[in-house]
């Protein structure tokens, strides 16, 4: 699931995970560097079903995916994970290798894996090198994830647009 900020991608992903039935593990990659992000994380935690297991892991996402035992995994979000790696001074190649590791780990586990990411390549070209690098690496990561996925959606104004079909799914 991809889309812009406040496009509805997380809500759609959560509905997709819930519709799969069974236990859900929510893998959160956000880090609270300021009060506003602390509040966002608090709201996200409160909005999730109490029965879901939450794993918070900003960097070691591949290992976290390998340890998930529930039939459904929702990773929210790839864009923050890439940002975390970028801020930890990973190389572009290392970040993309990690994305490959994530995809391998997701394919190796039974059940449904739902990935959420931001689409950041539709706006103006960023005015600084770090922001351009982030846009580029996340764009490549999103392409790899979409190519490896059975289905893919972009959310615009709360509406899901199917990019890649698999099975029929309609959010409640």
N, C-alpha and C positions, 0 to 999 in steps of 0.2 A: 504494500500500500504506500503510495507516495502522493505528494501534494504540497501545496504551500502552507504557510502558517495559518492556523485556524481554518483549514479546509475541511476538517471532519475526518481526517485519516485515522487518528487514534480511536475515535468512537466507532468507526466502521471496522477497524481491526479488532477491537474488543467484541463487537457484535459477531464477527466472523469466528473468533475463538470460542465464544460462548455457545454459538450454534453447533459447533463440532461435538458438544457433549463431553462429559467426563471432566477430569481435573485439568486445570490450566495453571501453567507457570508463567508469570509475567516477569520478564527480564528487563529491568530498567537500567539505562546507561547514564542518566542525568547526574550531574554533580551540582551541589548548592554552593556557588561561589559568592552569592549575595542574597539579601533578604527576599527579593522578588522571586528568585529561583527556589529558595527554600519554601516559599508559599506555594509555588506551582507544584513542587514535589508533594507537599502536604495534601493539596487538593487532589492530585492524581491518586495518591494512596487511598484517600477517603472515598473516591469515586469507584474504585475497583471492588468487585464482589469479595466479601469476606472469606469465601471458600477458596479463592485463588491464592496460590503461593507466590510471594514476591521475592525475587532475587535482585539485589542492587549491585551491579558490577560495571564500573565505568571503563575498564581497560581489558580485563581478562575474559572477554566475552566468549571466545571459542571454548575455553575450559568450562565456563558456566553452562554453555549449551551442551557440552559433553556430559555434564552432571545432572541434567534435567531428566526426571523419570516420568513426569506426567505425559499423557498422550497429546496434549496441546501446549505449544510454547508460543508466546507472543513476545517478540523483542521490540521494545520501543525506547530508543530509536537508533537506527543506523547512523543518522546524521550527527547525533551527539557523540556516539562512539568514535566516529571519524574525527570529530573536533577534539575529543579527549586525546586520541593518539597524536594528532597534529600538535596539540599543546605540550604533549610529553616528548616532542621532538623526534617522532618516528619519521623515517624516510617515506616517500611516496610508495616505493616498492614494498616496504615492510607493511604499510597500511593495506595495500592491495593484496599482499600475501595473506594477511590476517583475514581479509574478507573472503578469500578463497578457503581458508581454514574454517571460517564460519559456515560457508556453504557446504563444505564436506561434512562438518559435524551435523548440520541440519539434515542432510540427506541420509546420514548414517542412523539417525534416530527414527523410530517408528512414530507414526502419528503426524499431526499437522504442525507446521512451523509458519508463523505469520510474522513478517518483517515490516516495520514501519520506517519510512525515511522521508526527509524533506526533499522537494524538488527546488533546487536553488539556481538552476541554470536558465530560468526564463526572464530574469530581470536584466538590468543594465550590467555592463562589465564592471566589477568592483574596482575601486580606485587604488587598491594597494596589493602588494604581492602576496601577502598572507591570505587575504580574502580570495584572491584569484586562485591560489593554490588549493584552498579548501573547496571552492566551487568545482575545480577540476577533479580533485581526488574523489569527492562525493559523487560527482557525475559518473565517473568510471565505476565506482562501487555500486551505484544504483543500476547501471547497465549490466554489470555482472550478476547482480541479484535478480533482476528481471529476466535475464536470459536463462538463469538456472531454475526459475520458479515455474510451477505448473500453471499458475494464474497470476495476473498482475492488474492492479487498478490504480488509477489516478483520481484523486478527489478534488473537485472544484466546487466551491460554494456549497459544500455538504453533499454534493451529488457524486456517486461513484461512476466512473467511466471505465469500462472493462478494456484493458489493453491487450490482454492475453487470456483466451478462454481456457477453461478446464471443465469444471462442473458448475452447475447453476447454483448461485448463492444470492440471496436477497436479504439485506439487513432488515431486522424487525422494525 
